[in-house]
Amino acid sequence: MHDSLSQLQLLLARRGLDLFLVGQPENRRYLSGFTALDHGISESSGALLIPRQGRPLLLTDFRYQLQAEREAAGCDLLLYRRGLPALLKTLLPKFSARSLAFEPRYCLYSQHLALQRLCQSLGVRLVALDGEIERRRQVKQAQELAAIRRSVALNEAVFQAVYPSLRPGQSEIEIALALENAMRIKGAERPSFDTIVAGGPNAALPHAIPSHRPLATGEPVIIDMGLVLDGYCSDMTRTIVLGTPDERTVSLFRLVRRAQLAGLAALRAGVSGREVDLAARRVINEAGHGPDFGHGLGHGVGLAVHEAPSLSPRNRKLLKAGMVVTVEPGVYLKGWGGIRLENMAVVTETGHEPLNHDSTFLDL
């Protein structure tokens, strides 16, 4: 993403910043092409050091050397053997750096203290630079949209392959594993999040963890699944019924579907995430189930499965063409279960481009 890199370097120059240390994995990949994952915020696979001029430096260790050489051709590669702070201690003086920017949202307090001590010892100003890369990642380029379309199509193909085999009596975890196994077999890199399969009362938990509970005939079952293909995520939710649904299930399902369609109808460039959320939420409120829809309508999807922008009551920022979002209203009733439907769409100037084409259990 060379345009974004050059824009960041111009930003550094305008703000009088010499270097920008980027460790957040999706941001690091977006700017360098380096695809290694962190196994947790305290286990980094490397950092990108961006000067205000010239080529960025990819700082990593021996484990990732060959991968970095293959993937990050636009960066100079430096290996650290005594940790990142020790390497920075030698690098900052070489750049005659007077300031170092860092990502405050992806930095442990202990890491911040270490950076602070290092900068103080070298007379370097440490500056938090928040959200600049994430903001640029919101509007997808053509090649990113193509990758997301492929990811969504594969996710649907996985669902369509597994769905016909589902039977009452199977456990939630059995179905979740079948879906994730099919993802791998069909070419996905990995699930984009832990697959959710939740039946009966468990479906009242929006982020339920699959259990060994067997699914019963006629109950609503939420299946929330996504995968990563070529680095880009997909995310889809279907609420299915194995057998014949009762009147309550049909009524709530149709309510949630109407809310989803209302949200999609409101989706376009120039409206706020709050307005889109309200369009769907109004449908559920008017049916008397407002308190049972307690989360935002949707979120951005890209290199991360949850990223900006949000479709929520709190987001007053205007949407732009090229953003990719989910639209996923739900109704959750303690002791009974829940209904959630989720599709992805690309925001356009006049509306949206639907990314999902699977219609299984979208209409009852």
Sequence and secondary structure as in RCSB ss.txt:
>XXXX:A:sequence
MHDSLSQLQLLLARRGLDLFLVGQPENRRYLSGFTALDHGISESSGALLIPRQGRPLLLTDFRYQLQAEREAAGC
DLLLYRRGLPALLKTLLPKFSARSLAFEPRYCLYSQHLALQRLCQSLGVRLVALDGEIERRRQVKQAQELAAIRR
SVALNEAVFQAVYPSLRPGQSEIEIALALENAMRIKGAERPSFDTIVAGGPNAALPHAIPSHRPLATGEPVIIDM
GLVLDGYCSDMTRTIVLGTPDERTVSLFRLVRRAQLAGLAALRAGVSGREVDLAARRVINEAGHGPDFGHGLGHG
VGLAVHEAPSLSPRNRKLLKAGMVVTVEPGVYLKGWGGIRLENMAVVTETGHEPLNHDSTFLDL
>XXXX:A:secstr
 HHHHHHHHHHHHHTT  EEEE  HHHHHHHH      SSTTS   EEEEESSS  EEEE GGGHHHHHHH TTS
EEEE SS HHHHHHHHHHHTT SEEEE GGG  HHHHHHHHHHHHHHT EEEE  SHHHHHHSB  HHHHHHHHH
HHHHHHHHHHHHGGG  TT BHHHHHHHHHHHHHHTT SEESS  EEEEGGGGGSTT    S B  TT EEEEEE
 EEETTEE  EEEEEESS   HHHHHHHHHHHHHHHHHHHH  TTSBHHHHHHHHHHHHHHTT GGG  S SEEE
 SSSSSEEEEESTT  SB  TTBEEEE  EEEETTTEEEE BEEEEE SSSEEE     TTS  
